Amino acid sequence: MAGFREVDRQHFPLEDIPSIVRLFKQQLESSSEPDLALLSIVVGAVENSLTCNRTFTLQKETDTLGEPKLPAVEYHIAEALYSKFHAIIKGAVDLTQYSGSKYATRELVKKVSDVVWNSLTRSYYKDRAHLQSLYSYLTGNKLDCFGVAFAVVAGCQVLGYRDVHLALSEDHAWVVFGEGGSETAEVTWHGKGNEDKRGQPVGPGMGSRSWLYVNGCPVICTRPMEVAALVSAINPSLSATSDAMEVALLQQELLWLLYDLGHLTHYPMAIGNLSDLEEVSPTPGRPPCSTLFQEAAISARTYYKNQHVYPYTYQGGYFYRHKMYKEAFESWANAADVIRLYNYSRDDEEIYKEFLEIANELIPHIMKVVSSGHSARSILKDPECFAHLLRFYDGICQWEEGSLTPVLHIGWAKPLVNTISKFDADVRAQVMIECRGSESSDGGEGANADMQTDGKNNLESKELLLTLLKEETPAADEDTACNKGTGADPKYLNNEYLNNNNYCKTREGGSNNTRDIIRTLESRVIGDDVGKQKLQGDEEALAPHPSIAALTAACGEKILNPEYLLQGGGEPFVGGGSVIAETPTTIPSLTSNGAHAPGPSKQDDSKEQIESELKSTGRPRLVLRSHKMKGLKDLLLAEKLNTHAISLQLTAQSQVQVSKKGRGGPEPDMAAMGLRAKRARRD
């Protein structure tokens, strides 16, 4: 980087928001890379002047009819700071020691981070605002953890290395470098200081399943996205309750510029920041903030395997502020579906505080609002809201599993018990709860998807069972069927199949409908080809059909009719008419000879049928995956809540030390730990 270009000088002095937007636009659309140092100095000068020193307030107030006036950023000031940064980096790094490759090395990155680190004042700035820009670094030798990472990338750009880029999680930053960004390195601290990690790869952090490293799905920035990062990091706050309007408007205009140029598509947090700004001050002709919140969540799901939490908490906060409480519950439950993918550690302080605020302040406030006044019981009669509440806590409990540090304590349990008690027993009983293992290959949407698809699987299983039980083997084929059981099909000669359930020895009169039904079930569910594979020694060939588990559940709901099983008459279930009435559109009609009558394909409209039935019954389905919440199932659905038992189960710490999620990593040696191995679940 050779310093200020003539085209950059033409934009100075920068006196208002449009002039700064023009400078950014020129940098982003230029054929060369955006100059990170220049842009960071400019926005830092404006932010610090308007938030740390309000000497320009009177000037702004005298121009109320036009654009808000900004403290002028003069060329000579910007150029002096720019030259100072170049001198610091180039004066401390001897490029002759790193020549021979156009790509940066770990030693070079470590050297640049040392230069920045060693020039900072020896203070702790984790929670201080307005320390993220190079302006703060060059005028006060102060930077926060993001500012250090950004300064390292800008320093490598000054040295001519174009392969060093920012990698951003939701609460941390590091750099990638090398050909194709194949190498990673820590360059800043997190928490109370991790300077000893600078220069080390971040692989161990990713392998620890820590939210701090988002399971290896960070935002890997391009140069324009690094510009988006510095704009997104602008902090317009004057205090905990007030913002500098001019800084917020500047940030909003710059984010829209980046949005229009397509540089926010892969940056969910920046879209979330823009959404917050639009909620406060909507821009005419722009998408509403609700659409932007949704777009941030879609970006996280599309590009980052749904490993980011903040898009959902941003969205939930928006719904909460606008009293859309049911939607807020759903967004918070979606956030918990993401956090369940991680193991909790003390580095997760920020997201822990986020969930703690939701659980102990926002949700209790909602319960207080909807329990009184004109909004009384508006959502307390909705079983879906109760299901979202349970999914929220299920995700947090699973976050705790496999972690060395417990998450839930009595401070979590009391608000949960109070919230659950607001829902009547008949509302809680409408939620159809299933318990499954913690493994999920569908990312954070697994539990949510289960609520939508389990109904379909159950209905299809009922349909299959009723169809098979109603089909009768024609009398002319009974001998053939019996002979097939003993000799015609080799799979029935295998010893594993020779048992009292499917082996016919004699025909002493009467119909063997039970045997035929079982054989029909085998042929429908297992299949002849699978049976042949089993005969050849493939132990996994007879894996149960996906409907088997739900078939069992269907049988559990109704009592099988012995008269039908023995004689073939009557309904398959005791009170079977009610079963058929539950699914009138999904059970195919049969002709007099047992064949399926022609009609519309079930496969084409099954989704609409299932959704219609679930809507009509009003019974949402929920799959619990955490050990604690599975243990609470009966207590949660009981007519009278045992609050003491719920609190004990929720705060139990035994799961923290020994439970594993089973989603990667070596299994613990139970014998070495002096523990008895858990019995495998039979799902």
N, C-alpha and C positions, 0 to 999 in steps of 0.2 A: 504494500500500500504506500503510495508516493505522497500522501498528504491531500490537502483540499484540492479538488478540481475546480476549474473555472465555472463549470455548470452549477456546482454547489454554492460558490460564492454569490451567485446571482440571487439566491433566495434570501439573503440577509439584508437587513435585520428582520428577524421573525417577530412580528408584533401581534399576530392574531392566530386563531385556529386554522383558517384556510391557508395561510402561508406555510404553516408547519405540515399540513396535509399535502400541499404541493411538493414540499421537499421529500416527504416519504414516498409519494407517488413516483416522483422522478427516480428515486433510488431503487424502488421495487421494479420499475419497468425498464431500467437501464440494462444494457447488454452485459455490464460487469456486475459483480456481486454487490449487494447492499453493504454499505460501510457501517458495521455494527457500532464501532466506537463513536462516530459522528452522531448517529441517531440516538444513542444512549445518552450522550452528553446533552443533546438538545432537549429531550423530554425530561431528563433529570433536572436541568436548569429551571424549566418551567414548573415542575412539580415542587421542587424544594423552595423556590421563590414564593409560591402561592400557599404552601402548607406550613413551612417552617418560619416564614417571614411575610406578614400580611401588609407590607408597606404599600402595595399596589391596590388595595381595596378601594380607596377613594377614586382612583383613576378609573376603575372598572365601573363604579356606580355612576360616573358622569356620562357614561356611554350606554345608557339603558336601552336605546332604540336599535342599536346595531349589534354587531358581533361583540361578545365579551372581550375586552381588551386584556392582553397578557403582558407581563413584564417583558420588555423587548430583549431578545437574545441577540446581542451584537456579534458581528463577525469576529472582531479581534479577541473577544472573550472565548468564543467557541474554538477559534483557531489556536489560542494559547493552550487551552486544556487538551485539545487534540494532539498538539505537538508534544506536550508533557507526557501523555500516555505512550506515544511512540518512543520517546526517549527512554522511558522506564523499561519498556520491554526490550528494545533493541540494545540498550546499554548493558543489560544484564545477561542476555543470551548470546553466546558466541555460536553463530550458525555453522562455522567451520567444523565444529565438533559433531554436527549432525548432518553433514552433507552426504550425498550419495543416493538419496531417495527423495522422490517427490511427496512421499507420504510421511506423516509425523511418526515418531517413535514414542514408546512409553517414557523414555528418558527425557525427551523434549517436552512432552506434556507435563511431566513431573517438575521439570525445571521452571516452566512458565507458571505453574501453580505455586511453586516456592517463591517466585518473584512477587506475585500478588499477595500471597499469604504473609510474607515477611515484611511487607510494607504497610500492613494494617496496624492500627493501634491495638494494644493488648487488652481488649475489653470484650464483653460478651453481648452480642447484639441480636439474639434470636428473635425476640418479640418487639424489636424497634422498627418503626415504620420509616419509609422513604430512604432506605439504605441499599436499594437494589441497583442503582444506576452508576455508571462510571463518573458522573458528576459528583456523587457523594464520595467516591473513591479518590478522585483527584483534588477535591477541595477539603476533605476532612479525614482521609485515610480510613474510611469506614465502609464496610460492606456486610450485608447479610449473607446467608448461605447460598441463595440463588445468585446474588450479585457476584460472589467469588467465581462460581461456575461460568457465568456469562463473561466475566472479565478474562478468564482463561481462554475461552473460545475467541473472544475479540483479540486477545494477545497473539494467539496462533494465526489469526487472519492477518494481523500486522506483519508477522514474520513470513507471510506468503503461503502458509499451509491451508489448503482449501478442503482438506478431508476431516478436519476436527469439527465436530458438531455437538450440540447439546442433546442430551437424553433426559427427558423429564418424566418423573412419576408424579403422583398427586401431592407429594410432600418432600421431594428430594430431587437433586439434579446431579448428573455426572456427564462425562463426555464419551463419545465414540470416535474412533480414528482408525487409520489404516485403510487398505484397499477394501472398498465396499463396507466400511464401518465395522470391520470384523473384530476390532479390539475395543475394550472398555477400560475406563480408569476413573477412580474416585479423585476429585479435585477440590472438594469442599467438605464441610462438616455437616453433621445433623445432630440435633439434640444439644447436648452439653459439650460438644467438641469431639470430632473424630479425626483430628489432624494426622494421627498416626496411620490412617488408611489412605492418605493421598498417594496416588500413583498405583494403587492396587486395583486389580480387576474387580468388577462387581458380581462376578459369578457366584461367590458364596452367599451373597445377599439374596440373589434370585433363587438359589437353591433352598433357602430357608423358608420359603413360602411366606415371606413377610410382605405385608401390604406396601411397605416403603419402596419395594422394587417391583410391584405390580406383576409378579409372576413372569417376568421377562417380557412384558408388553408395554414398555414405556413409549412416550411420544418421541420418536427420533426426528429431530428437526432438520430441515433444509435451511439455507440462509434466509429466505423470506419467512419461514416459520420461526426462526430465531428473532426476527424483527417482531413477529406476532407475540413471542414470549416476552420481550421487553415491554411491549405495549400492554399486554395482559397483566404484567407485574406493576404497572403504574398504580399508585395508591393515593386516591384523592381525599383520604380522611384527614380531617382537622382534629377530631377527637373521637371518642367512642360513639358519639351520637350525631356528629355533623361532618359534612364533606365540603370540599372546595368545589363549587359548581363548575368553575372554568376547567379544572383538571378533569373532572368527570366528563364534561362535554368533549374535551380534547381526546380522551381515551375512547369515548364512544365513536367519534368520527374516524379515528384511526383504525378501530376494529372493523367498522363498516367498509373502509377502504380495503383492508386485508380480506374481509369476507367476500367482497365483490371480485377480488383478484383470485379467489379460490384457495387462499393460504390458511383458512381456518377449517377446511373440510376434515382434516385429520387431527384436529386439535380440540377435543371435547371441552376442556376446561376454559379455553378462550371463548368458545361459543357460549358457555355458561355465564362467563363474565359479561359478555355482550347482552345476554338475556336479562341479567340483573339491571344493567344500565337502561335497557329499553323499558323495563317495568317501571322505573322511576320517571323516565322522561322519554315517552314513545316518539319515534321519528316518523313523521308523516310519509306514507307510501312504502313503508318497510313492513316485513312480516311481523306479526304480533309476538310478544315475548313468549307466549305459550308454545308457539310453533318452534321458536328457537330452543327452548328447553327440551322439547321432544327431539329436535335435530341433534342436540348434544348427546342424548342417550343413544340415538341411532348410530352416531359416529363411533361411540364406544363399543357398541355391539358389532359393528361392521368391521372396524379396523383393529380392534384391540381385544377381541375374544371376550367381550363383556367383563373385563377385569377392572374397570374403573368405577369407583363408588360415587364420586361427587356429582356426576350428571343426574343421578337419581335423588340425591339429597338436595341439590339445587331445585330440581323440579318439585320435590315434596315441600320445600320451603315456600315456593310460589303458591302451590295449592293451599297450604296452611294460611298464608297471609290473605288469600282471597276466600277463605272459609269453605273451600271445596274439600271437606274433610275426608270423604271416602277416597277421593283421588290421592290425597296426601298419604293415607294409610297404604295404598297400593304402591306408591313411589318409594316409601320407606321400606316396605317389604321387598321391593326389587333391589334396593340398596343392600339390604341384609342378605339377599341371595348372592350378591357379589362378595360380600365380606366373608361368607361362609367358606369361600375357596382358599382362605388364608389361615395361617396360624398367628395368633396374637403374640406380640412382643412389646417390650417397653418403648421401642422406636415408633409404635403406632399411636402415640399420645394424641395427635390431632384428630384422627378419625375416631378414636375412643371417646374423646370429648364430644364429637359430633353426635354419635349414637347415644351417649349418656344424656345429652340435652334433649334429643328426640324422645327418649324413653321416660325421662324423669321430669320434663318440663312441658314439652309441646303436646304429647299425647294426654297427660293429665289435664292440661288446659282445655283440650278438645272435649274430654269427658265432662268437664265442669260446664262448658258452654252448652253442649247438647243435652245435658240432663235437666236444664231449667229453661224457663221462658218460652218464647214461641218456637224455639228450635228443639224443644224437649223430645227426646227419643227419636230424632230424625234418622240417626244412623244406628242407634242401639237396637233397633229391630231388624237390622240388615245382617244376615249371617255372613255375607261376603266380607264385611268390615271385620267381623270377628276372625274370619279365616286369614285376612291380611295381617291382623295383629299377631296371631300365632305364628305366621310365616316370618314376621319380623323377628320375634324372639327366637324362633328356631334357627335362623341364620346366625344370630349372635351366639347362641349356645354352641353351634357347630364351629364358629370362629374360635371359641375357647378350647375345643377338643384338640388334643395333640400339642397344646401350647404349654410352655413351662410356667407361665404366669396366668392365674385365674382372671377372668373378666368380670363375672357376675358376683355381686355381694348383696348384702341385705338391702343396701340402698337401691338396687335394681328390683329386688323381689317385692317390696312394699307397693311401689307404683303399679307393678304388673297385677298383683292381687286386687288392688283397688279398681283397676281398669276392667279386669275380667268380671268383677262383681257387678259392674254396671249392665252387663248383658244378661238378660233373663235366661233361665235354664232352657226354655223352649227354643230360644234363638241359638244358644250354644249347641243344642242337640241337633240342629239342622245341618251343621257342618259335618261332612262325611270324612273322617280322618283315617288315613292309612299310615302305617309305620314301615319304613324301608331302611335299607343300609344307607350309609353316608356317601357312597360312591355316586358320582354324577359326571357323565361325560358331556353334558350340555351346558357347562359353565353356570353362570349365575341365574339363567332362566329355567333351570331344571325343575325347581319346585313349582314355579308358576305354570310351566307347561304341563306338569302333572295334573294340576287343577282342571285344565281344559281337555285333556285327552283321556283321563281315566274313565270318564263317563262313557266315552265312545267304546273303549275296550270292554267295559262291563256289559253294555247293551249288545255288542256283537257276540259276546260269550253266551249271554242268555239266549240269544237267537240260535246259536249253534246247538246249544244243549236241548232246547225245545224242539228244534228240527229233528235232531237225532233221536230223541225219545219218541217222537210222533211217527217216525218212519217205521214201517213194518216190513219184514222180509217176506216176499210172496211165498206161498206154500210150495210151489213147484221148485223153488230154489233152495229149500231148507236142507235137503239131503246134500246138495252140492256144497252149501255153506259149511255143513258139518264135516264133510269129507275134506274140504279145503283146510279146515282147522287141524286135521291130522296128517294129511299127506300131500295135498296139492301145492301148498305154498311152503317152500323150505324154511321160511322164517319161523313157522310154527313148529318145526321139528327141532329147532334149537332149544337146548335145555332151559335157557332163560325164559322161554315162552311156555314151557310145559308146566302149567300150574292150574289150580282149580278154577281160575277165572276164565280161561280161554281154551281149555283142552276138553274136547268132547269125546267121551268113551262110548256111550251107548245112546240109543234113541228109544226110550221106553214109553213113548206116548207123551202127548202134551207138547206145547210149544216151548222152545228154548229162547224166549224173547230176551231174557236177561243176557244170555251168552251172545246173542246176535247184536244187542245194543252195544255191549262192550267191544265186540269185534268191529262194529261200525265206527265206534269212537276211535279205536286204534287206527283203522285205515284212514279215517278223516284227519286225525290229528297228527299221527306219526307218519303215515304214508308208506307205500311199498318200497320206494327207493331208499328211504331212510332205514327201513327194516333190513334191506340187503346190505347197507353199509354196516349196520350193527352186526350182521352175521359175519362180516369180514373183519370184525375186531375194532371198529371205530366206536370208542366208548362215548364220544361226544355226539354221535349221530342222533341219539334219541333225546336231544335237548327238548324240553317241553315247549309246546306251541305257546305263543304269547297269551292265548286266551285261557290256558289251563288254570292259572292262578285265579282269574276272574270267574271261571266256571265253578271253582270250589266255593268262591264267595257267593255265587248265585245259588248253589245248592244249600249254603248255610242260611240263606234268607227264607227258603221255603222247605217244607218237609216233603220228601219224595213219597209218592202214592204207591204203597206196596201192591195194591190191586192192579195198578197199571203195569208195574214191572213184571208181575207174575202172569197176568192174563191178557195184557194189552188193551184193556178197556179203561174208560174214564180219562181224567186229566192226569198229566205227568206229576203234578204237585198237588198236595192237599190244599184246597182253595186256589187251584191253579188258574181259575178264571181271572183273578186279580192280577196274576203275573202277566197274563196275556194282555190284559188291559193296560199295563204299564208301557208296553212297547208295541202298540198296534201298527205303527208304520214300519217297524223294522223286521217283523216276522213274516217271511214270505208265505203267500197262500199256497195251499196244496190242492191238487186235483184228487179225484177219487182213487186213483192208483198210486198216490203218494208222490207224484212228480211235481216239480215246482211249476206253478202257473206262470205264464208270461206276464211281465210287468216292467216297470221302470227299474233300472239297475240300482241296487242298494249302494254300490260303490260310488255312484255319481252324486247321490244326495244324502249320504250318511252324515256328513258333517253338519248340514243344515238340520237334519232330524235330531242329532244329538244335542246341538245347541238349543233347539226348540224345546226339547224335553228338559234339559237342565234349567232353562229359563222358566219353564212352567212349574217345575217342582221347587225351584228356588233353593236347592241344596248344593252349595259349592263343595268341591272335593279338595282336600289338602293332604299332601304327603309330608309327614314329619321325618326328618333324617337325623337330627341330633339325639344323643342318648338321653339327655335331660328332658327334652320335650316329649320324646316317646314315652318316658316314664310318667309324664304328667297327663297322658291322654285321658285316662279314666277320671282323673281328678278334675280335669277341665270340663268334661261333659257331664259330671255329676250334677244332680238337681240342687244339692246343697254343697257349696264350695267349702273344702277343708283348707282354709287359708294357711294354717300352720304347716300342713304337709306340703303344700305348693311351695312355700318359702324354703323349706328344708331341701326339697328336691332341686330347686333352682339354684341354690347357693352351694350345693354339694361340690367339693373340689376333687373328689376321687377320679372324676373323668379327666381332669386336666393332666395328671401325671402319666397315666397309662394308656389313654385312648389314642388311637391313630386313625386318621381319616382314610388311609388306604389309597391315596391318590398320588403316590410316588414316594420314592425314598425307601431305604432298607427297613424291614420289619424289625421291631425290637426283640431282643433275646429274652423271652419271658422267663426261661429257666435261670438265666444269670441274674435277673431282677428279683428272683424269689417269688414270682407270681404264677398263678395258674393261667394257662392260655384260655382265651375265651372260646366257647363252643361256636362253631360256624353257624351263621344264620341260615335258615331254610326258607328262602323267599319263593 
